[in-house]
Amino acid sequence: MTELIIPAIISCFIAFFTVYVATPPLIKYLQNRNLSVKDMNKKEEVMVVRPGGPAIILGIIASEAVLYAFFQLNEILAVMITCFLGFLIGYVDDRKVMGGWFKPVALAFAAIPIIALGAYGSDLAFPLFGSVQIPALYLAIVVLMIPITGNTINSIDVLNGVASGFMMIASFSLSIALFVMQNYEMALVSLPLGFVSLAFYKFHKIPSKIFPGDSGALTLGAMYGAIAIVGHVEIVAAVALLPAIINSFLFLSSVKRIVEHRQIKGKPVEHDQEFRLVATNDKTAPITLVRLILAGGPMTEKQVGYAIFKLAIFSGILAIITAFLMGVKI
C-alpha cells in the first residue's frame, strides 16, 4: 500500500491546485466575454459568470493522467474519457439550451468508453446479501448510471456552492468507502474528484464568483458515476448521493416528464420581504429538496445550503457503514 502514497499525493495536489489556479483567469475571461447570468437569490442585481466547467475538467484530466502514468489501468482511462464527454455535453448545453431529452440521451452514449474498455464487472454487490451476477442487465446499469449521476448533480445546482460542496462531501465519502473495501487503486482514482470540488468550492461558495454551469455539473456527475461503475461500488455510491437522488426523484415525479429546469414556469421557491427563501404555494411548481427544506419556514440561502450539506454528511456516513457491511454475509 505504501507504493500508492506518492501517486495519491501528486494527483490530489495537481487536482486541487490546477482548479485553484485556473479558475481566476477563467472568471476574468468570462467577464470579458460577458458570459454571465443573474444570481436569482440575491436582492441586488448580481451577475455571476459561467460556466466553470473548463477549470473543473482541466483539474480532473491532469490529475487522472498522473494516475494513469503510474498504473496504466483501463479503468482510469475509461473514467477520463467518460468525464470529458460529460464536459462536452454540458458545454453544448451551456452555449445553447437544448431540449430535455438531450442530456440524458447524450450522457448514455458517454458511458460507451467504459464498455469498450471493459472497465466494468458483471456483478452487483449488496450489503449483507453479497453479489448478484447479472451480466446482460449490468450493461443497462452502465448505460443508465452516467445519465442518472450527471443529471442528479446538475439538478441540485440551484444555490451558491451547493453542487461543488455536495460533490466534495459525496466523493470523499466514496473514497473512504473504497478504502474500507480495500479497493485502494479505485480509491485513489476517486480522491481527485473531492479535491477538484474543494478547490472550485472556494469560488462557488456564497457569494459565488462563478457558477459551474451544465459543463461543470455534468463533469462532476459523470466522473462520480464512472467511478461507481469501475470501482464496483454502485450501491455505496447511490447511498452517498441519496439527497441529490431524492431531489431528482421529487422533481421528475412532480413534473412527470424530462424537461430542462429553465423551461419550468412555476418556481419552487420565492422570496419574502427580507429576501429569505420561502416555499411557494404555486401548485404548478415542481417539488424539490429545497422546497421541502423550506416547508418549516423561511431560511437564508446559506442556511438552506448548510441543511443540504448536513444531509450529504449523513448520507456519506451511511455510505461508509454500507461499505463495512459489504464484507458481512448473512
C-alpha positions as CSV (number, residue, x, y, z in Angstrom):
1,M,0.0,0.0,0.0
2,T,3.0,2.3,0.6
3,E,3.6,2.5,-3.2
4,L,0.2,4.2,-3.5
5,I,1.1,7.1,-1.3
6,I,3.2,9.1,-3.8
7,P,0.7,8.8,-6.7
8,A,-2.1,9.8,-4.3
9,I,-0.2,12.9,-3.0
10,I,0.8,14.1,-6.5
11,S,-2.6,13.5,-8.1
12,C,-4.5,15.2,-5.3
13,F,-2.1,18.2,-5.3
14,I,-2.5,18.6,-9.0
15,A,-6.3,18.2,-8.8
16,F,-6.6,21.0,-6.2
17,F,-4.1,23.5,-7.5
18,T,-5.0,23.1,-11.2
19,V,-8.5,24.2,-10.4
20,Y,-7.5,26.8,-7.8
21,V,-5.0,28.4,-10.3
22,A,-7.1,28.1,-13.4
23,T,-10.4,29.4,-12.1
24,P,-9.5,33.1,-11.5
25,P,-8.3,33.6,-15.2
26,L,-11.4,31.7,-16.3
27,I,-13.5,34.2,-14.3
28,K,-11.8,37.1,-15.9
29,Y,-12.1,35.6,-19.4
30,L,-15.9,35.0,-18.9
31,Q,-16.3,38.5,-17.6
32,N,-14.6,40.0,-20.7
33,R,-16.9,37.9,-22.9
34,N,-19.9,39.0,-20.8
35,L,-20.8,35.3,-20.2
36,S,-22.8,35.8,-17.0
37,V,-26.2,35.2,-15.6
38,K,-28.2,36.9,-12.8
39,D,-28.0,35.4,-9.3
40,M,-31.7,35.0,-8.7
41,N,-31.2,34.6,-4.9
42,K,-29.6,38.0,-4.3
43,K,-31.6,41.1,-3.6
44,E,-29.2,43.3,-5.6
45,E,-28.6,43.0,-9.3
46,V,-25.7,40.5,-9.0
47,M,-24.3,38.9,-12.2
48,V,-22.2,35.7,-11.9
49,V,-20.1,34.3,-14.8
50,R,-20.5,30.8,-16.1
51,P,-19.5,28.1,-16.9
52,G,-16.8,26.9,-14.6
53,G,-16.6,23.5,-16.4
54,P,-13.3,24.2,-18.2
55,A,-11.4,24.6,-15.0
56,I,-13.0,21.6,-13.4
57,I,-12.3,19.3,-16.4
58,L,-8.7,20.6,-16.6
59,G,-8.1,19.6,-12.9
60,I,-9.7,16.2,-13.4
61,I,-7.8,15.3,-16.6
62,A,-4.5,16.5,-15.3
63,S,-4.8,14.5,-12.0
64,E,-6.1,11.3,-13.6
65,A,-3.4,11.5,-16.2
66,V,-0.8,11.3,-13.5
67,L,-2.5,8.2,-12.0
68,Y,-2.7,6.6,-15.4
69,A,1.0,7.2,-15.9
70,F,1.6,5.3,-12.6
71,F,-0.9,2.4,-13.0
72,Q,-1.9,2.3,-16.7
73,L,-5.3,0.9,-15.9
74,N,-8.2,0.8,-18.4
75,E,-10.5,1.9,-15.5
76,I,-8.6,5.2,-15.2
77,L,-8.7,5.8,-19.0
78,A,-12.5,5.0,-19.0
79,V,-13.1,7.5,-16.2
80,M,-11.1,10.2,-18.0
81,I,-12.9,9.7,-21.4
82,T,-16.4,9.5,-19.9
83,C,-15.7,12.5,-17.8
84,F,-14.5,14.5,-20.8
85,L,-17.6,13.5,-22.8
86,G,-19.8,14.7,-19.9
87,F,-18.0,18.0,-20.0
88,L,-18.5,18.4,-23.8
89,I,-22.2,17.5,-23.4
90,G,-22.6,20.1,-20.7
91,Y,-20.7,22.7,-22.6
92,V,-23.0,22.3,-25.6
93,D,-26.0,22.9,-23.2
94,D,-24.2,25.9,-21.7
95,R,-23.8,27.5,-25.1
96,K,-27.3,26.6,-26.4
97,V,-30.3,25.5,-24.4
98,M,-31.1,22.0,-25.6
99,G,-34.3,20.0,-25.1
100,G,-34.9,18.0,-22.0
101,W,-34.1,14.8,-23.9
102,F,-30.6,15.9,-24.9
103,K,-28.5,15.4,-21.7
104,P,-29.9,12.0,-20.7
105,V,-29.5,10.6,-24.2
106,A,-26.1,12.1,-24.8
107,L,-24.8,11.0,-21.3
108,A,-25.9,7.5,-22.1
109,F,-23.5,7.5,-25.0
110,A,-20.8,8.9,-22.7
111,A,-20.8,5.5,-20.9
112,I,-19.7,3.7,-24.1
113,P,-15.9,4.1,-23.2
114,I,-16.5,2.1,-20.0
115,I,-18.0,-0.7,-22.0
116,A,-15.5,-0.5,-24.9
117,L,-12.5,-0.7,-22.5
118,G,-14.1,-3.5,-20.4
119,A,-13.8,-1.4,-17.3
120,Y,-16.8,-2.9,-15.6
121,G,-17.9,-6.1,-14.0
122,S,-21.0,-8.3,-14.2
123,D,-21.9,-8.5,-10.5
124,L,-23.9,-6.0,-8.5
125,A,-22.8,-6.1,-4.8
126,F,-25.3,-5.6,-2.0
127,P,-24.5,-5.2,1.7
128,L,-25.2,-8.4,3.8
129,F,-26.6,-10.3,0.8
130,G,-23.4,-10.4,-1.3
131,S,-23.2,-10.1,-5.1
132,V,-25.7,-10.9,-7.8
133,Q,-24.5,-11.9,-11.2
134,I,-26.4,-10.1,-13.9
135,P,-24.1,-9.9,-17.0
136,A,-26.7,-8.7,-19.5
137,L,-28.6,-6.5,-17.2
138,Y,-25.4,-4.9,-15.9
139,L,-24.8,-3.4,-19.3
140,A,-28.1,-1.5,-18.9
141,I,-26.9,-0.3,-15.5
142,V,-23.7,1.0,-17.0
143,V,-25.6,3.0,-19.7
144,L,-28.1,4.4,-17.2
145,M,-25.6,5.3,-14.4
146,I,-23.9,8.2,-16.1
147,P,-27.2,10.0,-17.1
148,I,-28.5,9.5,-13.6
149,T,-25.5,10.8,-11.7
150,G,-24.8,13.6,-14.2
151,N,-28.4,14.9,-14.2
152,T,-28.7,14.4,-10.4
153,I,-25.7,16.7,-9.7
154,N,-27.0,19.1,-12.3
155,S,-30.4,19.2,-10.7
156,I,-29.1,20.1,-7.2
157,D,-27.0,23.0,-8.6
158,V,-29.6,25.6,-7.5
159,L,-27.8,27.6,-4.8
160,N,-24.4,29.2,-4.4
161,G,-21.9,26.5,-3.5
162,V,-24.3,23.6,-3.3
163,A,-23.2,21.4,-6.3
164,S,-19.5,21.7,-5.6
165,G,-19.9,21.4,-1.8
166,F,-22.2,18.4,-2.1
167,M,-19.9,16.7,-4.5
168,M,-16.9,17.3,-2.3
169,I,-18.7,15.5,0.6
170,A,-20.1,12.7,-1.5
171,S,-16.8,12.0,-3.3
172,F,-14.7,12.0,-0.2
173,S,-17.2,9.6,1.4
174,L,-17.0,7.4,-1.6
175,S,-13.2,7.4,-1.4
176,I,-13.3,6.4,2.3
177,A,-15.7,3.6,1.4
178,L,-13.4,2.3,-1.3
179,F,-10.5,2.3,1.2
180,V,-12.7,0.4,3.6
181,M,-13.5,-2.2,0.9
182,Q,-9.7,-2.4,0.2
183,N,-10.1,-1.2,-3.4
184,Y,-7.1,1.0,-3.0
185,E,-6.4,1.9,-6.6
186,M,-10.0,3.0,-7.3
187,A,-10.0,4.9,-4.0
188,L,-7.0,6.9,-5.4
189,V,-8.9,7.4,-8.7
190,S,-11.8,8.9,-6.7
191,L,-9.8,11.2,-4.5
192,P,-9.1,13.9,-7.2
193,L,-12.8,14.4,-7.6
194,G,-13.0,15.5,-4.0
195,F,-10.1,17.9,-4.3
196,V,-11.3,19.4,-7.6
197,S,-14.7,20.0,-5.9
198,L,-13.0,21.5,-2.9
199,A,-10.9,23.9,-5.0
200,F,-13.9,25.0,-7.1
201,Y,-16.0,25.5,-3.9
202,K,-13.6,28.3,-2.9
203,F,-15.0,30.3,-5.9
204,H,-18.5,28.8,-5.9
205,K,-19.5,29.3,-2.3
206,I,-21.6,32.3,-1.1
207,P,-21.2,34.8,-2.7
208,S,-20.4,32.9,-5.9
209,K,-17.8,34.4,-8.2
210,I,-18.5,31.7,-10.8
211,F,-21.2,29.0,-11.5
212,P,-20.2,25.5,-12.7
213,G,-22.8,25.6,-15.4
214,D,-24.0,22.4,-17.1
215,S,-20.5,21.6,-18.2
216,G,-19.2,21.7,-14.6
217,A,-22.1,19.8,-13.0
218,L,-22.2,17.1,-15.7
219,T,-18.4,16.7,-15.5
220,L,-18.6,16.1,-11.7
221,G,-21.6,13.8,-12.0
222,A,-20.2,11.8,-14.9
223,M,-17.0,11.2,-13.1
224,Y,-18.8,10.1,-9.9
225,G,-20.9,7.7,-11.9
226,A,-17.9,6.3,-13.8
227,I,-16.1,5.7,-10.5
228,A,-19.1,3.9,-9.1
229,I,-19.1,1.5,-12.1
230,V,-15.3,0.8,-12.4
231,G,-14.9,0.6,-8.6
232,H,-17.9,-1.8,-8.4
233,V,-19.5,0.3,-5.6
234,E,-22.8,1.2,-7.3
235,I,-24.9,0.8,-4.1
236,V,-22.4,2.6,-1.9
237,A,-22.2,5.5,-4.4
238,A,-26.0,5.7,-4.5
239,V,-26.2,5.9,-0.7
240,A,-23.7,8.8,-0.6
241,L,-25.7,10.6,-3.3
242,L,-29.1,10.0,-1.7
243,P,-30.2,13.6,-1.0
244,A,-29.5,14.6,-4.6
245,I,-31.2,11.4,-5.9
246,I,-34.3,12.3,-3.8
247,N,-34.2,15.8,-5.2
248,S,-34.2,14.4,-8.8
249,F,-37.0,11.9,-8.0
250,L,-39.2,14.6,-6.4
251,F,-38.7,16.9,-9.4
252,L,-39.4,14.2,-12.0
253,S,-42.4,12.8,-10.1
254,S,-44.0,16.3,-9.9
255,V,-43.4,17.4,-13.4
256,K,-44.0,13.9,-14.8
257,R,-41.6,14.4,-17.8
258,I,-38.0,15.0,-18.6
259,V,-37.6,18.8,-19.0
260,E,-35.0,21.5,-18.6
261,H,-35.2,23.4,-15.3
262,R,-35.1,26.6,-17.3
263,Q,-38.3,25.6,-19.1
264,I,-40.3,25.2,-15.9
265,K,-42.7,28.2,-15.4
266,G,-43.6,27.6,-11.8
267,K,-40.8,28.3,-9.3
268,P,-40.5,26.0,-6.3
269,V,-39.2,28.9,-4.1
270,E,-40.0,32.6,-3.6
271,H,-38.5,35.4,-1.6
272,D,-40.0,37.2,1.4
273,Q,-39.5,40.9,2.2
274,E,-36.1,40.2,3.8
275,F,-35.2,38.2,0.7
276,R,-35.1,34.9,2.5
277,L,-36.1,31.8,0.6
278,V,-39.7,30.6,1.1
279,A,-41.5,27.5,-0.2
280,T,-44.0,28.6,-2.9
281,N,-47.7,27.8,-2.8
282,D,-47.8,27.5,-6.6
283,K,-49.3,24.1,-7.4
284,T,-47.7,24.1,-10.9
285,A,-44.2,24.4,-9.4
286,P,-42.1,21.2,-9.1
287,I,-41.4,19.7,-5.7
288,T,-37.7,19.8,-4.9
289,L,-35.4,19.1,-1.9
290,V,-35.0,22.8,-1.3
291,R,-38.8,23.3,-1.3
292,L,-39.2,20.5,1.3
293,I,-36.4,22.0,3.5
294,L,-38.2,25.4,3.4
295,A,-41.5,23.8,4.4
296,G,-40.6,24.5,8.0
297,G,-40.3,28.3,7.3
298,P,-38.2,30.9,5.6
299,M,-34.4,30.4,5.5
300,T,-31.5,32.3,4.1
301,E,-29.6,30.8,1.1
302,K,-26.7,30.0,3.3
303,Q,-28.9,28.2,5.8
304,V,-30.5,26.1,3.1
305,G,-27.1,25.2,1.7
306,Y,-25.9,24.1,5.1
307,A,-29.0,22.0,5.6
308,I,-28.2,20.2,2.3
309,F,-24.6,19.7,3.4
310,K,-25.8,18.1,6.7
311,L,-27.9,15.7,4.7
312,A,-24.9,15.0,2.5
313,I,-22.7,14.3,5.5
314,F,-25.3,12.0,7.0
315,S,-25.6,10.1,3.7
316,G,-21.8,9.9,3.4
317,I,-21.6,8.3,6.8
318,L,-24.3,5.8,5.8
319,A,-22.3,5.0,2.6
320,I,-19.2,4.2,4.7
321,I,-21.3,2.0,7.0
322,T,-22.6,0.3,3.9
323,A,-19.1,-0.3,2.7
324,F,-18.3,-2.1,6.1
325,L,-21.4,-4.2,5.6
326,M,-20.3,-5.3,2.1
327,G,-17.9,-7.7,3.8
328,V,-20.6,-9.1,6.1
329,K,-22.7,-12.2,4.9
330,I,-25.9,-13.4,6.5
